């Protein structure tokens, strides 16, 4: 109707008024509610496989995450959304060992195999705790062949032969890569490069996948391909997935769980469907 002004978040949608990043952050503060840890554990089916408790972390002397808690079960997926600068990627960086930890704990595993990995190096987290981090776009080596890129993913295995065998298992899973094994990575399409990035992490046979913006820079058809691959890794292979996704709607449609971060703290938590149905989450982050 004439005279009406509609507002939305900053990811997608056709509207008359667009909220600035700062306005989204201010509005997101109003969403914040205390989420009992019992609720987070229940969302993780009462059996968390990855647990973050009271985490305070950041870079140098700057603390970005403040008393942050997260729980996700084996074979579950969790998508982190929130305003720019809320600390979403810092959660992934902290799990993998790229930040300075000021306090709190990060535990991975179930039953007697649970272990505190808070202070482990990224190399030990990958090799011993089976936690793999998949970077944003452009992390492949363009001058190397697809096969050489995969072999780089097995650099922590005990022998070149073991890395080769692991790479062959990946090729057996993804014919699209196998057909291009001797091609330089620079000739791959955007979707194929993302598949290679994910596959390189799979060489170490991780239990936990940390994904930072898996759809960034991709055409819609390749975005669907990537999420189909992630769906299979979760539901057919039992991988636990923690992701940050700039396309919040797509991320929440995919994930079992969603957390909204606000200023380095947990603002909201629920199933992906619950957050998709929340009108304020929709207004700020989903373009509606």
C-alpha positions in Angstrom: 0.0 0.0 0.0 1.1 3.6 -0.6 3.0 5.1 2.3 4.1 1.8 3.8 7.8 1.1 4.4 8.9 -2.5 4.8 12.3 -3.4 6.3 14.4 -6.5 6.1 17.8 -7.9 7.0 20.8 -7.8 4.7 20.9 -11.1 2.8 18.0 -11.4 0.3 14.6 -10.1 -0.6 13.0 -7.3 -2.5 11.9 -4.4 -0.2 11.5 -0.7 0.1 13.8 -0.1 3.1 17.0 -2.0 3.9 18.4 -2.0 7.4 22.1 -1.1 7.6 24.5 -3.5 9.2 24.6 -1.4 12.3 20.8 -1.2 12.5 20.6 -5.0 12.2 23.0 -5.4 15.1 21.0 -3.0 17.2 17.8 -4.7 16.4 19.4 -8.1 17.1 20.2 -7.1 20.6 16.5 -7.0 21.3 16.2 -10.6 20.3 18.6 -11.8 23.0 17.1 -14.0 25.7 18.7 -16.2 28.3 18.9 -19.8 27.0 19.3 -22.4 29.7 22.1 -24.9 29.1 19.5 -27.6 29.7 17.7 -26.4 26.6 20.9 -26.6 24.5 21.6 -30.1 25.7 18.1 -31.2 24.9 18.4 -29.8 21.4 21.5 -32.0 21.1 19.3 -35.0 21.9 20.6 -35.1 25.4 23.9 -36.5 24.1 26.3 -33.8 22.9 29.2 -34.8 20.8 30.7 -31.3 20.6 30.3 -29.2 23.7 31.5 -25.6 24.2 31.0 -24.2 27.7 31.6 -20.7 29.0 34.0 -19.9 26.1 35.8 -16.6 26.2 38.0 -16.2 23.1 39.3 -13.7 20.6 42.4 -12.4 18.9 45.4 -10.8 20.7 44.0 -9.1 23.7 40.5 -8.6 22.2 37.8 -10.9 23.6 35.2 -11.6 20.9 33.2 -14.4 22.5 31.8 -13.9 26.0 30.7 -16.9 28.0 29.5 -18.7 24.9 28.0 -22.2 25.2 27.0 -24.7 22.4 26.0 -28.3 22.2 25.5 -30.5 19.1 25.1 -34.2 18.9 26.9 -36.7 16.7 25.4 -36.6 13.2 23.7 -33.3 13.8 24.2 -30.1 12.0 24.2 -26.6 13.5 24.1 -23.3 11.7 25.4 -20.1 13.3 23.7 -16.8 12.1 23.8 -13.3 13.3 24.9 -9.7 12.5 28.3 -9.1 10.9 30.9 -9.0 13.7 28.8 -11.1 16.1 31.5 -13.7 16.4 30.2 -16.5 14.2 33.5 -17.4 12.5 35.3 -16.9 15.8 33.3 -19.9 17.2 34.7 -22.1 14.4 38.2 -20.6 14.7 38.1 -21.3 18.4 37.1 -24.9 18.0 39.9 -25.5 15.6 42.6 -23.5 17.5 42.9 -20.3 15.6 42.1 -18.0 18.5 43.3 -17.1 21.9 41.3 -18.8 24.6 40.7 -16.7 27.7 38.4 -19.2 29.5 35.9 -22.0 29.1 36.2 -25.4 27.5 35.7 -27.3 24.2 35.1 -31.0 24.4 34.6 -33.5 21.6 33.6 -37.1 21.6 31.1 -39.4 23.3 31.2 -41.8 26.2 34.7 -42.7 27.4 36.2 -41.1 24.2 35.2 -37.6 25.2 38.2 -35.4 25.5 39.0 -31.7 26.2 40.5 -30.2 23.1 40.5 -26.6 24.2 44.3 -26.2 24.1 45.3 -28.6 21.4 46.9 -27.3 18.2 45.0 -27.4 15.0 47.2 -30.3 13.8 46.4 -32.4 16.9 42.7 -31.5 16.6 42.6 -32.8 13.1 44.7 -35.9 13.6 43.7 -37.0 17.2 40.2 -35.5 17.6 39.1 -35.8 14.0 38.0 -32.2 13.7 38.4 -30.7 10.2 38.1 -27.0 9.2 37.0 -26.1 5.7 38.0 -22.6 4.8 36.1 -20.0 2.8 36.5 -20.0 -0.9 39.9 -19.9 -2.7 41.8 -22.3 -0.5 42.7 -24.8 -3.2 46.1 -24.7 -4.8 45.3 -23.7 -8.4 48.6 -24.8 -9.9 48.4 -28.3 -8.4 46.2 -31.1 -9.9 43.1 -32.2 -8.2 44.9 -35.3 -7.0 47.8 -33.3 -5.6 45.3 -31.1 -3.7 43.7 -34.2 -2.2 47.1 -35.6 -1.2 47.8 -32.3 0.6 44.8 -33.1 2.8 46.6 -36.2 4.0 49.8 -34.5 5.1 49.2 -35.7 8.7 48.8 -39.3 7.8 51.7 -41.6 8.7 52.9 -42.3 5.1 52.4 -41.2 1.5 50.8 -44.5 0.8 48.2 -43.9 3.5 47.5 -40.5 2.0 47.2 -42.0 -1.5 44.7 -44.7 -0.3 42.6 -42.0 1.5 42.6 -39.9 -1.7 41.4 -43.0 -3.7 38.5 -43.5 -1.3 37.5 -39.9 -2.0 37.7 -40.3 -5.7 35.6 -43.5 -5.4 32.9 -41.3 -3.7 32.9 -38.4 -6.1 33.2 -39.3 -9.8 33.1 -35.6 -10.7 36.6 -35.2 -9.1 37.9 -38.5 -10.3 37.3 -37.5 -13.9 39.4 -34.4 -13.3 42.1 -35.9 -11.1 45.0 -34.9 -13.4 43.6 -31.5 -14.3 45.0 -28.4 -12.5 42.6 -27.1 -9.9 42.4 -23.7 -11.6 40.2 -25.1 -14.4 37.5 -26.3 -12.1 34.2 -24.6 -11.8 33.2 -22.8 -8.6 31.2 -25.8 -7.4 33.9 -28.3 -8.3 36.4 -26.2 -6.3 34.2 -26.2 -3.3 33.7 -30.0 -3.7 37.5 -30.3 -3.8 37.9 -28.2 -0.6 35.4 -30.4 1.2 36.9 -33.6 -0.2 40.4 -32.6 0.9 39.2 -32.3 4.5 37.6 -35.8 4.1 41.0 -37.4 3.4 41.6 -37.4 7.2 38.3 -39.0 7.8 37.0 -36.4 10.3 34.0 -36.8 12.6 33.4 -33.1 12.9 33.3 -30.6 10.0 33.6 -26.9 10.5 32.4 -25.0 7.5 32.8 -21.2 7.1 30.5 -19.9 4.4 30.2 -23.0 2.2 28.0 -21.2 -0.3 29.9 -18.0 -0.7 30.6 -16.9 -4.2 28.7 -19.8 -5.8 26.0 -19.8 -8.4 22.6 -21.2 -7.1 23.0 -24.5 -8.9 26.4 -25.1 -7.2 25.0 -24.0 -3.9 22.4 -26.8 -4.2 25.2 -29.2 -5.1 27.3 -28.3 -2.0 24.3 -28.7 0.3 23.5 -32.1 -1.2 27.0 -33.2 -0.5 26.8 -31.9 3.1 23.4 -33.7 3.5 25.0 -37.0 2.5 28.0 -36.5 4.8 25.7 -35.9 7.7 22.9 -38.4 7.1 24.8 -41.2 5.4 28.2 -40.9 7.1 27.2 -39.5 10.4 29.4 -36.4 10.3 28.7 -33.6 12.8 28.6 -30.3 11.1 29.0 -26.8 12.5 28.7 -24.0 9.9 28.5 -20.3 9.4 26.4 -19.5 6.4 25.9 -16.0 4.9 22.7 -17.3 3.2 21.0 -17.6 6.6 17.8 -19.0 5.1 19.6 -21.8 3.2 21.7 -22.6 6.3 18.7 -22.9 8.5 16.7 -24.9 6.0 19.7 -27.4 6.0 20.6 -27.5 9.6 19.0 -29.4 12.4 19.8 -26.6 14.9 20.3 -22.8 14.6 22.0 -20.4 17.0 21.8 -16.6 16.7 24.9 -14.8 17.9 24.6 -11.3 19.2 27.8 -9.4 20.2 29.8 -12.5 21.0 27.0 -14.1 23.0 24.2 -16.6 22.4 21.0 -14.7 21.6 18.6 -17.4 20.5 18.7 -21.1 19.9 16.3 -23.6 18.5 15.7 -26.0 15.7 16.4 -24.7 12.2 12.6 -24.8 11.6 11.9 -22.8 14.8 14.3 -20.0 13.8 12.9 -20.0 10.2 9.4 -19.5 11.7 10.5 -16.7 14.0 9.2 -13.4 12.4 12.0 -11.3 14.0 14.7 -13.7 12.8 13.1 -13.5 9.4 12.9 -9.7 9.4 16.6 -9.3 10.3 18.3 -12.2 8.7 16.1 -14.0 6.1 14.9 -11.1 4.0 11.3 -11.3 5.1 
